[in-house]
Amino acid sequence: MNQTANNHAVFSRAQREAITKRVIEAMRPKYGRMYGFDASMPANVELAIRLVGSYY
């Protein structure tokens, strides 16, 4: 996290990117061989993050 950014939007972006990376790597052992995994997973995780966030 870039603490010199002094902007909450930068912090939430870094958090979303870290979550996306962690989720993709957690799912890779089971689903990583499926067609389009690497191409589609970042957008799918981003959509899930936004969906969960919309309930708060």
Backbone as a chain_set.jsonl record, in Angstrom:
{"seq": "MNQTANNHAVFSRAQREAITKRVIEAMRPKYGRMYGFDASMPANVELAIRLVGSYY", "coords": {"N": [[0.84, -1.179, 0.0], [0.557, 2.164, -0.856], [1.507, 4.573, 1.149], [2.015, 7.237, 0.872], [0.235, 8.296, -0.879], [-2.099, 9.491, 0.082], [-4.894, 9.364, -0.318], [-8.061, 7.985, -0.282], [-9.16, 6.515, -2.368], [-7.021, 5.452, -3.752], [-6.06, 3.679, -1.861], [-8.192, 1.831, -1.663], [-8.175, 0.788, -4.223], [-5.683, -0.529, -4.298], [-6.216, -2.443, -2.381], [-8.303, -3.924, -3.61], [-6.881, -4.956, -5.799], [-5.019, -6.588, -4.483], [-6.726, -8.445, -3.253], [-7.887, -9.587, -5.524], [-5.669, -10.827, -6.738], [-5.003, -12.697, -4.742], [-7.334, -14.303, -4.592], [-7.417, -15.377, -7.191], [-5.065, -16.911, -7.227], [-5.698, -18.733, -5.219], [-7.736, -20.157, -6.414], [-6.509, -21.259, -8.597], [-5.225, -23.916, -8.423], [-7.39, -25.71, -8.709], [-8.977, -24.777, -10.853], [-7.301, -23.657, -12.745], [-6.48, -24.822, -15.165], [-8.552, -24.565, -16.877], [-10.082, -23.32, -19.861], [-9.467, -19.984, -20.677], [-9.089, -19.086, -18.084], [-7.038, -17.359, -16.936], [-7.538, -15.079, -18.426], [-10.162, -14.323, -17.849], [-10.634, -14.346, -15.083], [-9.675, -12.036, -13.506], [-11.612, -9.996, -14.082], [-13.953, -11.285, -13.253], [-13.533, -11.635, -10.496], [-13.325, -8.965, -9.719], [-15.941, -8.135, -10.267], [-17.316, -9.69, -8.374], [-16.304, -8.59, -6.008], [-17.337, -5.982, -6.165], [-20.057, -6.585, -6.142], [-20.439, -7.749, -3.589], [-19.693, -5.539, -2.077], [-21.784, -3.83, -2.624], [-23.814, -4.474, -0.941], [-23.429, -3.332, 1.491]], "CA": [[0.0, 0.0, 0.0], [1.309, 3.403, -0.965], [1.049, 5.461, 2.213], [2.227, 8.642, 0.511], [-0.795, 8.708, -1.83], [-3.005, 10.385, 0.807], [-6.179, 9.353, -0.999], [-8.717, 6.717, 0.031], [-9.413, 5.769, -3.599], [-5.801, 4.707, -4.044], [-5.992, 2.578, -0.907], [-9.172, 0.8, -1.998], [-7.707, 0.136, -5.455], [-4.626, -1.465, -3.92], [-6.863, -3.54, -1.664], [-8.99, -4.755, -4.606], [-5.869, -5.667, -6.573], [-4.46, -7.635, -3.628], [-7.757, -9.472, -3.107], [-8.005, -10.262, -6.813], [-4.504, -11.71, -6.894], [-5.095, -13.792, -3.776], [-8.427, -15.197, -4.986], [-7.006, -16.096, -8.402], [-4.075, -17.936, -6.86], [-6.383, -19.76, -4.427], [-8.562, -20.965, -7.314], [-5.677, -21.808, -9.669], [-5.005, -25.366, -8.406], [-8.563, -26.462, -9.149], [-9.57, -24.285, -12.103], [-6.298, -22.994, -13.573], [-6.317, -25.443, -16.482], [-9.734, -24.315, -17.696], [-9.911, -22.351, -20.933], [-9.784, -18.598, -20.356], [-8.981, -18.794, -16.649], [-6.24, -16.158, -16.684], [-8.116, -13.929, -19.113], [-11.463, -13.918, -17.319], [-10.731, -14.283, -13.63], [-9.607, -10.698, -12.892], [-12.899, -9.302, -14.203], [-14.941, -11.985, -12.436], [-13.267, -11.316, -9.091], [-13.701, -7.557, -9.549], [-17.401, -8.094, -10.219], [-17.728, -10.243, -7.086], [-15.966, -7.596, -4.98], [-18.312, -4.888, -6.272], [-21.361, -7.107, -5.734], [-20.423, -7.857, -2.124], [-19.643, -4.182, -1.551], [-23.054, -3.134, -2.811], [-24.758, -4.851, 0.115], [-23.131, -2.624, 2.734]], "C": [[0.886, 1.243, 0.0], [0.788, 4.408, 0.059], [1.248, 6.934, 1.887], [1.137, 9.158, -0.417], [-1.792, 9.674, -1.195], [-4.368, 10.496, 0.124], [-6.823, 7.996, -0.784], [-8.984, 5.885, -1.224], [-8.196, 4.932, -3.989], [-5.694, 3.503, -3.113], [-6.97, 1.472, -1.277], [-8.787, 0.079, -3.29], [-6.634, -0.897, -5.145], [-5.208, -2.669, -3.194], [-7.571, -4.479, -2.636], [-8.0, -5.573, -5.425], [-5.261, -6.811, -5.767], [-5.462, -8.776, -3.439], [-7.881, -10.272, -4.385], [-6.875, -11.258, -7.011], [-4.608, -12.921, -5.975], [-6.182, -14.799, -4.146], [-8.031, -16.021, -6.206], [-6.027, -17.204, -8.05], [-4.695, -19.043, -6.017], [-7.198, -20.692, -5.325], [-7.749, -21.678, -8.393], [-5.469, -23.325, -9.589], [-6.193, -26.165, -8.956], [-9.026, -26.06, -10.549], [-8.562, -23.706, -13.1], [-6.122, -23.567, -14.962], [-7.507, -25.175, -17.404], [-9.455, -23.199, -18.7], [-10.329, -20.96, -20.458], [-9.641, -18.215, -18.895], [-8.249, -17.479, -16.409], [-6.845, -14.914, -17.321], [-9.38, -13.421, -18.425], [-11.513, -13.724, -15.807], [-10.583, -12.883, -13.038], [-10.94, -9.945, -12.959], [-13.964, -9.966, -13.34], [-14.759, -11.674, -10.951], [-13.653, -9.866, -8.808], [-15.215, -7.415, -9.44], [-17.913, -8.619, -8.876], [-17.444, -9.257, -5.954], [-16.995, -6.462, -4.994], [-19.7, -5.34, -5.825], [-21.457, -7.206, -4.215], [-20.443, -6.463, -1.51], [-20.945, -3.439, -1.681], [-24.078, -3.458, -1.734], [-24.503, -4.109, 1.417], [-23.676, -1.246, 2.723]], "O": [[1.842, 1.342, 0.769], [-0.259, 5.022, -0.148], [0.694, 7.794, 2.572], [1.112, 10.351, -0.718], [-2.279, 10.584, -1.867], [-4.924, 11.588, 0.005], [-6.212, 6.966, -1.068], [-9.027, 4.657, -1.142], [-8.341, 3.822, -4.501], [-5.282, 2.425, -3.539], [-6.619, 0.294, -1.212], [-9.048, -1.116, -3.432], [-6.669, -2.01, -5.668], [-4.739, -3.793, -3.376], [-7.457, -5.698, -2.509], [-8.245, -6.745, -5.713], [-5.013, -7.887, -6.31], [-5.08, -9.946, -3.464], [-7.971, -11.499, -4.346], [-7.106, -12.401, -7.407], [-4.328, -14.046, -6.391], [-5.979, -16.008, -4.029], [-8.28, -17.226, -6.252], [-6.161, -18.326, -8.539], [-4.254, -20.189, -6.097], [-7.335, -21.879, -5.029], [-8.249, -22.603, -9.033], [-5.533, -23.98, -10.629], [-5.998, -27.194, -9.602], [-9.423, -26.915, -11.34], [-8.949, -23.305, -14.197], [-5.658, -22.864, -15.86], [-7.467, -25.524, -18.584], [-8.7, -22.266, -18.426], [-11.414, -20.785, -19.904], [-10.039, -17.117, -18.507], [-8.779, -16.583, -15.751], [-6.679, -13.81, -16.802], [-9.64, -12.218, -18.419], [-12.371, -12.994, -15.312], [-11.33, -12.56, -12.114], [-11.344, -9.321, -11.977], [-14.796, -9.276, -12.752], [-15.74, -11.473, -10.234], [-14.243, -9.573, -7.768], [-15.71, -6.656, -8.607], [-18.844, -8.052, -8.304], [-18.258, -9.108, -5.042], [-17.466, -6.038, -3.938], [-20.435, -4.573, -5.204], [-22.454, -6.788, -3.626], [-21.142, -6.233, -0.524], [-21.197, -2.503, -0.923], [-25.102, -2.784, -1.629], [-25.284, -4.24, 2.359], [-23.514, -0.511, 3.696]]}, "num_chains": 1, "name": "protein.A"}
